Protein backbone atom coordinates (compact mmCIF):
# COMPACT_ATOMS: atom_id res chain seq x y z
CA UNK A 1 0.00 0.00 0.00
CA UNK A 2 1.53 3.33 -1.04
CA UNK A 3 2.25 5.94 1.63
CA UNK A 4 -0.21 8.83 1.79
CA UNK A 5 0.52 12.35 2.98
CA UNK A 6 -1.29 13.15 6.23
CA UNK A 7 -1.23 15.76 8.96
CA UNK A 8 -0.68 14.25 12.40
CA UNK A 9 -1.67 16.24 15.47
CA UNK A 10 0.86 15.95 18.27
CA UNK A 11 -0.32 17.46 21.57
CA UNK A 12 1.62 19.14 24.36
CA UNK A 13 0.69 18.55 28.02
CA UNK A 14 -1.02 21.95 28.20
CA UNK A 15 -3.34 21.18 25.28
CA UNK A 16 -1.45 22.99 22.54
CA UNK A 17 -0.86 21.03 19.38
CA UNK A 18 1.72 20.74 16.64
CA UNK A 19 0.54 19.74 13.19
CA UNK A 20 3.15 17.49 11.61
CA UNK A 21 3.23 17.06 7.82
CA UNK A 22 3.99 13.39 7.47
CA UNK A 23 3.25 10.20 5.60
CA UNK A 24 1.23 7.22 6.76
CA UNK A 25 4.50 5.24 6.77
CA UNK A 26 6.51 7.64 8.94
CA UNK A 27 7.91 6.21 12.15
CA UNK A 28 7.47 7.75 15.60
CA UNK A 29 11.13 8.77 15.54
CA UNK A 30 10.52 10.83 12.39
CA UNK A 31 7.25 12.37 13.64
CA UNK A 32 8.84 13.24 16.97
CA UNK A 33 11.83 14.86 15.28
CA UNK A 34 9.63 17.11 13.14
CA UNK A 35 7.45 18.05 16.13
CA UNK A 36 10.44 18.93 18.32
CA UNK A 37 12.06 21.00 15.58
CA UNK A 38 8.79 22.93 15.27
CA UNK A 39 8.92 23.49 19.05
CA UNK A 40 12.51 24.76 18.80
CA UNK A 41 13.99 21.91 20.78
CA UNK A 42 17.66 21.28 20.01
CA UNK A 43 18.43 18.07 18.14
CA UNK A 44 20.90 17.11 20.87
CA UNK A 45 18.01 16.99 23.36
CA UNK A 46 15.52 14.97 21.34
CA UNK A 47 16.41 11.74 23.13
CA UNK A 48 14.94 13.21 26.32
CA UNK A 49 11.41 13.23 24.84
CA UNK A 50 9.09 10.63 23.38
CA UNK A 51 5.64 10.19 21.91
CA UNK A 52 2.89 8.65 24.04
CA UNK A 53 -0.72 7.65 23.51
CA UNK A 54 -2.85 9.40 26.12
CA UNK A 55 -6.55 9.32 26.99
CA UNK A 56 -9.15 11.51 28.67
CA UNK A 57 -12.37 9.91 29.87
CA UNK A 58 -15.81 11.54 29.89
CA UNK A 59 -14.98 13.21 33.22
CA UNK A 60 -11.73 14.63 31.90
CA UNK A 61 -9.50 12.23 33.84
CA UNK A 62 -6.13 12.00 32.08
CA UNK A 63 -4.16 8.77 31.59
CA UNK A 64 -0.99 7.81 29.80
CA UNK A 65 -1.80 4.63 27.88
CA UNK A 66 1.46 3.62 26.23
CA UNK A 67 4.76 4.85 24.92
CA UNK A 68 5.03 4.86 21.15
CA UNK A 69 8.31 3.10 20.37
CA UNK A 70 10.61 4.86 17.88
CA UNK A 71 10.03 2.19 15.22
CA UNK A 72 6.23 2.27 15.53
CA UNK A 73 4.08 4.10 13.00
CA UNK A 74 1.97 6.63 14.93
CA UNK A 75 -0.60 7.01 12.18
CA UNK A 76 -1.40 3.28 12.33
CA UNK A 77 -1.31 3.20 16.14
CA UNK A 78 -3.84 6.00 16.55
CA UNK A 79 -5.91 4.83 13.56
CA UNK A 80 -6.33 1.37 15.09
CA UNK A 81 -7.61 2.88 18.33
CA UNK A 82 -10.22 4.86 16.35
CA UNK A 83 -11.47 6.86 19.32
CA UNK A 84 -11.32 10.65 19.63
CA UNK A 85 -10.64 10.45 23.37
CA UNK A 86 -7.15 9.12 22.58
CA UNK A 87 -4.37 11.25 21.15
CA UNK A 88 -0.62 11.44 20.53
CA UNK A 89 1.25 13.49 23.15
CA UNK A 90 4.88 14.49 23.40
CA UNK A 91 6.25 14.14 26.92
CA UNK A 92 9.63 13.89 28.59
CA UNK A 93 11.31 10.51 28.47
CA UNK A 94 13.40 10.18 31.58
CA UNK A 95 12.59 9.25 35.17
CA UNK A 96 15.32 11.06 37.11
CA UNK A 97 14.12 14.58 38.06
CA UNK A 98 17.61 16.07 38.22
CA UNK A 99 18.00 15.43 34.48
CA UNK A 100 15.95 18.62 34.01
CA UNK A 101 19.17 20.58 34.57
CA UNK A 102 20.62 19.27 31.32
CA UNK A 103 17.76 20.85 29.35
CA UNK A 104 17.60 24.27 31.00
CA UNK A 105 19.69 25.95 28.30
CA UNK A 106 17.08 25.27 25.61
CA UNK A 107 13.94 27.47 25.77
CA UNK A 108 11.93 24.99 23.69
CA UNK A 109 12.77 22.14 26.05
CA UNK A 110 12.04 24.30 29.11
CA UNK A 111 8.62 25.13 27.65
CA UNK A 112 7.81 21.42 27.30
CA UNK A 113 9.07 20.51 30.79
CA UNK A 114 7.12 23.39 32.31
CA UNK A 115 3.89 22.41 30.54
CA UNK A 116 4.16 18.82 31.79
CA UNK A 117 5.13 19.84 35.32
CA UNK A 118 2.14 22.21 35.60
CA UNK A 119 -0.20 19.52 34.24
CA UNK A 120 1.04 16.91 36.72
CA UNK A 121 0.82 19.43 39.57
CA UNK A 122 -2.80 20.19 38.70
CA UNK A 123 -3.59 16.45 38.55
CA UNK A 124 -2.01 15.92 42.01
CA UNK A 125 0.65 13.60 40.63
CA UNK A 126 3.23 15.66 42.54
CA UNK A 127 2.72 16.50 46.21
CA UNK A 128 3.93 19.94 47.28
CA UNK A 129 3.60 21.32 50.78
CA UNK A 130 1.23 24.22 51.36
CA UNK A 131 4.13 26.67 51.28
CA UNK A 132 5.49 25.17 48.06
CA UNK A 133 2.01 25.31 46.51
CA UNK A 134 1.73 29.03 47.19
CA UNK A 135 5.17 29.71 45.73
CA UNK A 136 4.45 27.58 42.66
CA UNK A 137 1.16 29.37 42.01
CA UNK A 138 2.97 32.70 42.14
CA UNK A 139 5.60 31.48 39.68
CA UNK A 140 2.83 30.30 37.33
CA UNK A 141 1.22 33.75 37.48
CA UNK A 142 4.50 35.43 36.57
CA UNK A 143 5.29 32.76 33.95
CA UNK A 144 8.70 32.14 35.50
CA UNK A 145 9.29 28.71 34.03
CA UNK A 146 12.89 28.18 35.08
CA UNK A 147 12.28 29.14 38.73
CA UNK A 148 9.14 26.98 38.72
CA UNK A 149 11.08 23.94 37.52
CA UNK A 150 13.87 24.61 40.02
CA UNK A 151 11.35 24.66 42.88
CA UNK A 152 9.66 21.50 41.58
CA UNK A 153 12.93 19.65 42.19
CA UNK A 154 12.15 19.97 45.91
CA UNK A 155 8.55 18.75 45.60
CA UNK A 156 7.69 15.21 46.69
CA UNK A 157 6.86 12.93 43.76
CA UNK A 158 7.87 15.49 41.18
CA UNK A 159 8.28 13.76 37.82
CA UNK A 160 6.58 10.58 39.07
CA UNK A 161 4.24 8.95 36.58
CA UNK A 162 0.90 7.86 38.01
CA UNK A 163 -1.31 5.01 36.89
CA UNK A 164 -5.08 4.72 37.06
CA UNK A 165 -6.47 2.99 40.18
CA UNK A 166 -6.48 -0.76 39.65
CA UNK A 167 -7.51 -4.00 41.36
CA UNK A 168 -4.91 -5.98 43.27
CA UNK A 169 -4.62 -9.09 45.44
CA UNK A 170 -2.82 -7.31 48.28
CA UNK A 171 -4.62 -7.03 51.68
CA UNK A 172 -7.93 -8.55 50.47
CA UNK A 173 -9.94 -9.40 47.36
CA UNK A 174 -11.53 -5.93 47.16
CA UNK A 175 -8.37 -3.86 47.35
CA UNK A 176 -7.58 -1.06 44.89
CA UNK A 177 -4.11 0.33 44.34
CA UNK A 178 -2.76 3.54 42.86
CA UNK A 179 0.79 3.16 41.57
CA UNK A 180 3.29 5.96 41.03
CA UNK A 181 6.77 5.42 39.62
CA UNK A 182 9.74 7.75 39.42
CA UNK A 183 13.09 8.76 40.90
CA UNK A 184 14.16 5.12 41.43
CA UNK A 185 10.98 4.29 43.33
CA UNK A 186 7.83 2.21 42.94
CA UNK A 187 5.17 3.72 45.20
CA UNK A 188 1.94 1.79 45.81
CA UNK A 189 -1.02 3.15 47.81
CA UNK A 190 -3.48 0.38 48.71
CA UNK A 191 -7.06 0.95 49.86
CA UNK A 192 -9.64 -1.72 50.77
CA UNK A 193 -13.43 -1.41 50.63
CA UNK A 194 -13.53 -1.11 54.45
CA UNK A 195 -11.01 1.79 54.39
CA UNK A 196 -7.99 -0.23 55.46
CA UNK A 197 -4.92 1.21 53.78
CA UNK A 198 -1.25 0.42 53.24
CA UNK A 199 1.66 2.18 51.55
CA UNK A 200 4.49 0.19 49.98
CA UNK A 201 7.41 2.30 48.79
CA UNK A 202 10.22 0.34 47.13
CA UNK A 203 13.54 1.48 45.75
CA UNK A 204 14.07 -0.11 42.33
CA UNK A 205 16.94 -2.14 43.82
CA UNK A 206 14.54 -3.80 46.29
CA UNK A 207 12.36 -5.25 43.54
CA UNK A 208 13.46 -8.80 42.80
CA UNK A 209 11.65 -8.91 39.46
CA UNK A 210 8.40 -8.30 37.64
CA UNK A 211 6.24 -10.11 35.17
CA UNK A 212 3.72 -8.83 32.59
CA UNK A 213 0.99 -11.06 31.21
CA UNK A 214 -1.93 -10.70 28.86
CA UNK A 215 -5.14 -12.37 30.08
CA UNK A 216 -8.45 -12.76 28.27
CA UNK A 217 -11.30 -13.20 30.78
CA UNK A 218 -13.62 -12.99 27.78
CA UNK A 219 -12.96 -13.34 24.06
CA UNK A 220 -13.57 -9.65 23.43
CA UNK A 221 -11.65 -8.37 26.47
CA UNK A 222 -7.88 -8.17 26.92
CA UNK A 223 -6.65 -7.75 30.48
CA UNK A 224 -3.04 -6.95 31.33
CA UNK A 225 -1.58 -8.29 34.56
CA UNK A 226 1.47 -6.94 36.35
CA UNK A 227 3.20 -9.01 39.06
CA UNK A 228 6.18 -7.82 41.04
CA UNK A 229 8.21 -9.39 43.79
CA UNK A 230 10.14 -7.90 46.68
CA UNK A 231 11.74 -9.06 49.91
CA UNK A 232 9.50 -8.42 52.93
CA UNK A 233 12.04 -9.11 55.66
CA UNK A 234 13.32 -12.56 54.77
CA UNK A 235 10.18 -13.52 52.87
CA UNK A 236 9.75 -13.07 49.12
CA UNK A 237 6.35 -11.49 48.50
CA UNK A 238 4.55 -11.21 45.17
CA UNK A 239 1.78 -8.70 44.43
CA UNK A 240 -0.53 -8.89 41.42
CA UNK A 241 -2.12 -5.82 39.82
CA UNK A 242 -4.79 -6.03 37.12
CA UNK A 243 -4.17 -2.95 35.00
CA UNK A 244 -4.22 -2.17 31.30
CA UNK A 245 -1.16 0.00 31.93
CA UNK A 246 0.97 -3.04 32.86
CA UNK A 247 3.23 -2.80 29.82
CA UNK A 248 3.59 0.95 30.33
CA UNK A 249 4.58 0.39 33.98
CA UNK A 250 7.17 -2.14 32.87
CA UNK A 251 8.50 0.37 30.32
CA UNK A 252 8.88 3.04 33.01
CA UNK A 253 10.65 0.66 35.41
CA UNK A 254 13.07 -0.42 32.69
CA UNK A 255 13.75 3.24 31.94
CA UNK A 256 14.63 3.79 35.61
CA UNK A 257 17.07 0.88 35.48
CA UNK A 258 18.67 2.22 32.31
CA UNK A 259 19.30 5.58 34.01
CA UNK A 260 20.83 4.17 37.19
CA UNK A 261 24.59 4.13 37.67
CA UNK A 262 25.36 0.56 36.74
CA UNK A 263 26.40 -1.72 39.61
CA UNK A 264 27.04 -5.42 39.69
CA UNK A 265 24.22 -6.04 42.18
CA UNK A 266 21.49 -4.68 39.93
CA UNK A 267 22.94 -5.51 36.63
CA UNK A 268 21.09 -8.66 35.70
CA UNK A 269 17.48 -8.10 36.55
CA UNK A 270 15.46 -10.10 34.06
CA UNK A 271 11.86 -9.50 33.18
CA UNK A 272 9.91 -12.13 31.32
CA UNK A 273 6.93 -11.95 29.02
CA UNK A 274 4.72 -14.97 29.73
CA UNK A 275 3.22 -14.88 26.25
CA UNK A 276 6.53 -15.86 24.71
CA UNK A 277 8.41 -17.28 27.72
CA UNK A 278 11.42 -15.28 26.59
CA UNK A 279 13.35 -12.51 28.25
CA UNK A 280 12.16 -9.08 27.20
CA UNK A 281 14.72 -7.19 29.27
CA UNK A 282 18.17 -8.12 30.50
CA UNK A 283 20.55 -5.47 31.76
CA UNK A 284 24.27 -5.97 31.13
CA UNK A 285 27.28 -3.91 32.13
CA UNK A 286 30.53 -3.51 30.22
CA UNK A 287 30.25 -6.87 28.47
CA UNK A 288 29.70 -8.67 31.78
CA UNK A 289 27.22 -11.55 31.56
CA UNK A 290 26.21 -12.10 35.18
CA UNK A 291 22.46 -12.61 35.57
CA UNK A 292 20.32 -12.35 38.64
CA UNK A 293 17.88 -15.21 38.78
CA UNK A 294 14.26 -14.45 39.51
CA UNK A 295 12.53 -16.96 41.79
CA UNK A 296 9.58 -18.76 40.21
CA UNK A 297 6.19 -17.10 40.41
CA UNK A 298 3.72 -18.52 42.87
CA UNK A 299 0.98 -20.64 41.36
C-alpha positions as CSV (number, residue, x, y, z in Angstrom):
1,X,0.0,0.0,0.0
2,X,1.5,3.3,-1.0
3,X,2.3,5.9,1.6
4,X,-0.2,8.8,1.8
5,X,0.5,12.3,3.0
6,X,-1.3,13.2,6.2
7,X,-1.2,15.8,9.0
8,X,-0.7,14.2,12.4
9,X,-1.7,16.2,15.5
10,X,0.9,16.0,18.3
11,X,-0.3,17.5,21.6
12,X,1.6,19.1,24.4
13,X,0.7,18.6,28.0
14,X,-1.0,22.0,28.2
15,X,-3.3,21.2,25.3
16,X,-1.5,23.0,22.5
17,X,-0.9,21.0,19.4
18,X,1.7,20.7,16.6
19,X,0.5,19.7,13.2
20,X,3.1,17.5,11.6
21,X,3.2,17.1,7.8
22,X,4.0,13.4,7.5
23,X,3.2,10.2,5.6
24,X,1.2,7.2,6.8
25,X,4.5,5.2,6.8
26,X,6.5,7.6,8.9
27,X,7.9,6.2,12.2
28,X,7.5,7.7,15.6
29,X,11.1,8.8,15.5
30,X,10.5,10.8,12.4
31,X,7.3,12.4,13.6
32,X,8.8,13.2,17.0
33,X,11.8,14.9,15.3
34,X,9.6,17.1,13.1
35,X,7.4,18.1,16.1
36,X,10.4,18.9,18.3
37,X,12.1,21.0,15.6
38,X,8.8,22.9,15.3
39,X,8.9,23.5,19.0
40,X,12.5,24.8,18.8
41,X,14.0,21.9,20.8
42,X,17.7,21.3,20.0
43,X,18.4,18.1,18.1
44,X,20.9,17.1,20.9
45,X,18.0,17.0,23.4
46,X,15.5,15.0,21.3
47,X,16.4,11.7,23.1
48,X,14.9,13.2,26.3
49,X,11.4,13.2,24.8
50,X,9.1,10.6,23.4
51,X,5.6,10.2,21.9
52,X,2.9,8.6,24.0
53,X,-0.7,7.6,23.5
54,X,-2.9,9.4,26.1
55,X,-6.5,9.3,27.0
56,X,-9.1,11.5,28.7
57,X,-12.4,9.9,29.9
58,X,-15.8,11.5,29.9
59,X,-15.0,13.2,33.2
60,X,-11.7,14.6,31.9
61,X,-9.5,12.2,33.8
62,X,-6.1,12.0,32.1
63,X,-4.2,8.8,31.6
64,X,-1.0,7.8,29.8
65,X,-1.8,4.6,27.9
66,X,1.5,3.6,26.2
67,X,4.8,4.9,24.9
68,X,5.0,4.9,21.1
69,X,8.3,3.1,20.4
70,X,10.6,4.9,17.9
71,X,10.0,2.2,15.2
72,X,6.2,2.3,15.5
73,X,4.1,4.1,13.0
74,X,2.0,6.6,14.9
75,X,-0.6,7.0,12.2
76,X,-1.4,3.3,12.3
77,X,-1.3,3.2,16.1
78,X,-3.8,6.0,16.5
79,X,-5.9,4.8,13.6
80,X,-6.3,1.4,15.1
81,X,-7.6,2.9,18.3
82,X,-10.2,4.9,16.4
83,X,-11.5,6.9,19.3
84,X,-11.3,10.6,19.6
85,X,-10.6,10.5,23.4
86,X,-7.1,9.1,22.6
87,X,-4.4,11.3,21.2
88,X,-0.6,11.4,20.5
89,X,1.3,13.5,23.1
90,X,4.9,14.5,23.4
91,X,6.3,14.1,26.9
92,X,9.6,13.9,28.6
93,X,11.3,10.5,28.5
94,X,13.4,10.2,31.6
95,X,12.6,9.2,35.2
96,X,15.3,11.1,37.1
97,X,14.1,14.6,38.1
98,X,17.6,16.1,38.2
99,X,18.0,15.4,34.5
100,X,16.0,18.6,34.0
101,X,19.2,20.6,34.6
102,X,20.6,19.3,31.3
103,X,17.8,20.9,29.3
104,X,17.6,24.3,31.0
105,X,19.7,26.0,28.3
106,X,17.1,25.3,25.6
107,X,13.9,27.5,25.8
108,X,11.9,25.0,23.7
109,X,12.8,22.1,26.1
110,X,12.0,24.3,29.1
111,X,8.6,25.1,27.7
112,X,7.8,21.4,27.3
113,X,9.1,20.5,30.8
114,X,7.1,23.4,32.3
115,X,3.9,22.4,30.5
116,X,4.2,18.8,31.8
117,X,5.1,19.8,35.3
118,X,2.1,22.2,35.6
119,X,-0.2,19.5,34.2
120,X,1.0,16.9,36.7
121,X,0.8,19.4,39.6
122,X,-2.8,20.2,38.7
123,X,-3.6,16.5,38.6
124,X,-2.0,15.9,42.0
125,X,0.6,13.6,40.6
126,X,3.2,15.7,42.5
127,X,2.7,16.5,46.2
128,X,3.9,19.9,47.3
129,X,3.6,21.3,50.8
130,X,1.2,24.2,51.4
131,X,4.1,26.7,51.3
132,X,5.5,25.2,48.1
133,X,2.0,25.3,46.5
134,X,1.7,29.0,47.2
135,X,5.2,29.7,45.7
136,X,4.4,27.6,42.7
137,X,1.2,29.4,42.0
138,X,3.0,32.7,42.1
139,X,5.6,31.5,39.7
140,X,2.8,30.3,37.3
141,X,1.2,33.8,37.5
142,X,4.5,35.4,36.6
143,X,5.3,32.8,33.9
144,X,8.7,32.1,35.5
145,X,9.3,28.7,34.0
146,X,12.9,28.2,35.1
147,X,12.3,29.1,38.7
148,X,9.1,27.0,38.7
149,X,11.1,23.9,37.5
150,X,13.9,24.6,40.0
151,X,11.3,24.7,42.9
152,X,9.7,21.5,41.6
153,X,12.9,19.7,42.2
154,X,12.2,20.0,45.9
155,X,8.5,18.8,45.6
156,X,7.7,15.2,46.7
157,X,6.9,12.9,43.8
158,X,7.9,15.5,41.2
159,X,8.3,13.8,37.8
160,X,6.6,10.6,39.1
161,X,4.2,9.0,36.6
162,X,0.9,7.9,38.0
163,X,-1.3,5.0,36.9
164,X,-5.1,4.7,37.1
165,X,-6.5,3.0,40.2
166,X,-6.5,-0.8,39.6
167,X,-7.5,-4.0,41.4
168,X,-4.9,-6.0,43.3
169,X,-4.6,-9.1,45.4
170,X,-2.8,-7.3,48.3
171,X,-4.6,-7.0,51.7
172,X,-7.9,-8.6,50.5
173,X,-9.9,-9.4,47.4
174,X,-11.5,-5.9,47.2
175,X,-8.4,-3.9,47.4
176,X,-7.6,-1.1,44.9
177,X,-4.1,0.3,44.3
178,X,-2.8,3.5,42.9
179,X,0.8,3.2,41.6
180,X,3.3,6.0,41.0
181,X,6.8,5.4,39.6
182,X,9.7,7.7,39.4
183,X,13.1,8.8,40.9
184,X,14.2,5.1,41.4
185,X,11.0,4.3,43.3
186,X,7.8,2.2,42.9
187,X,5.2,3.7,45.2
188,X,1.9,1.8,45.8
189,X,-1.0,3.1,47.8
190,X,-3.5,0.4,48.7
191,X,-7.1,1.0,49.9
192,X,-9.6,-1.7,50.8
193,X,-13.4,-1.4,50.6
194,X,-13.5,-1.1,54.4
195,X,-11.0,1.8,54.4
196,X,-8.0,-0.2,55.5
197,X,-4.9,1.2,53.8
198,X,-1.3,0.4,53.2
199,X,1.7,2.2,51.6
200,X,4.5,0.2,50.0
201,X,7.4,2.3,48.8
202,X,10.2,0.3,47.1
203,X,13.5,1.5,45.8
204,X,14.1,-0.1,42.3
205,X,16.9,-2.1,43.8
206,X,14.5,-3.8,46.3
207,X,12.4,-5.2,43.5
208,X,13.5,-8.8,42.8
209,X,11.6,-8.9,39.5
210,X,8.4,-8.3,37.6
211,X,6.2,-10.1,35.2
212,X,3.7,-8.8,32.6
213,X,1.0,-11.1,31.2
214,X,-1.9,-10.7,28.9
215,X,-5.1,-12.4,30.1
216,X,-8.5,-12.8,28.3
217,X,-11.3,-13.2,30.8
218,X,-13.6,-13.0,27.8
219,X,-13.0,-13.3,24.1
220,X,-13.6,-9.6,23.4
221,X,-11.6,-8.4,26.5
222,X,-7.9,-8.2,26.9
223,X,-6.6,-7.8,30.5
224,X,-3.0,-6.9,31.3
225,X,-1.6,-8.3,34.6
226,X,1.5,-6.9,36.4
227,X,3.2,-9.0,39.1
228,X,6.2,-7.8,41.0
229,X,8.2,-9.4,43.8
230,X,10.1,-7.9,46.7
231,X,11.7,-9.1,49.9
232,X,9.5,-8.4,52.9
233,X,12.0,-9.1,55.7
234,X,13.3,-12.6,54.8
235,X,10.2,-13.5,52.9
236,X,9.8,-13.1,49.1
237,X,6.4,-11.5,48.5
238,X,4.5,-11.2,45.2
239,X,1.8,-8.7,44.4
240,X,-0.5,-8.9,41.4
241,X,-2.1,-5.8,39.8
242,X,-4.8,-6.0,37.1
243,X,-4.2,-3.0,35.0
244,X,-4.2,-2.2,31.3
245,X,-1.2,0.0,31.9
246,X,1.0,-3.0,32.9
247,X,3.2,-2.8,29.8
248,X,3.6,0.9,30.3
249,X,4.6,0.4,34.0
250,X,7.2,-2.1,32.9
251,X,8.5,0.4,30.3
252,X,8.9,3.0,33.0
253,X,10.7,0.7,35.4
254,X,13.1,-0.4,32.7
255,X,13.8,3.2,31.9
256,X,14.6,3.8,35.6
257,X,17.1,0.9,35.5
258,X,18.7,2.2,32.3
259,X,19.3,5.6,34.0
260,X,20.8,4.2,37.2
261,X,24.6,4.1,37.7
262,X,25.4,0.6,36.7
263,X,26.4,-1.7,39.6
264,X,27.0,-5.4,39.7
265,X,24.2,-6.0,42.2
266,X,21.5,-4.7,39.9
267,X,22.9,-5.5,36.6
268,X,21.1,-8.7,35.7
269,X,17.5,-8.1,36.6
270,X,15.5,-10.1,34.1
271,X,11.9,-9.5,33.2
272,X,9.9,-12.1,31.3
273,X,6.9,-11.9,29.0
274,X,4.7,-15.0,29.7
275,X,3.2,-14.9,26.3
276,X,6.5,-15.9,24.7
277,X,8.4,-17.3,27.7
278,X,11.4,-15.3,26.6
279,X,13.4,-12.5,28.3
280,X,12.2,-9.1,27.2
281,X,14.7,-7.2,29.3
282,X,18.2,-8.1,30.5
283,X,20.6,-5.5,31.8
284,X,24.3,-6.0,31.1
285,X,27.3,-3.9,32.1
286,X,30.5,-3.5,30.2
287,X,30.3,-6.9,28.5
288,X,29.7,-8.7,31.8
289,X,27.2,-11.5,31.6
290,X,26.2,-12.1,35.2
291,X,22.5,-12.6,35.6
292,X,20.3,-12.3,38.6
293,X,17.9,-15.2,38.8
294,X,14.3,-14.4,39.5
295,X,12.5,-17.0,41.8
296,X,9.6,-18.8,40.2
297,X,6.2,-17.1,40.4
298,X,3.7,-18.5,42.9
299,X,1.0,-20.6,41.4
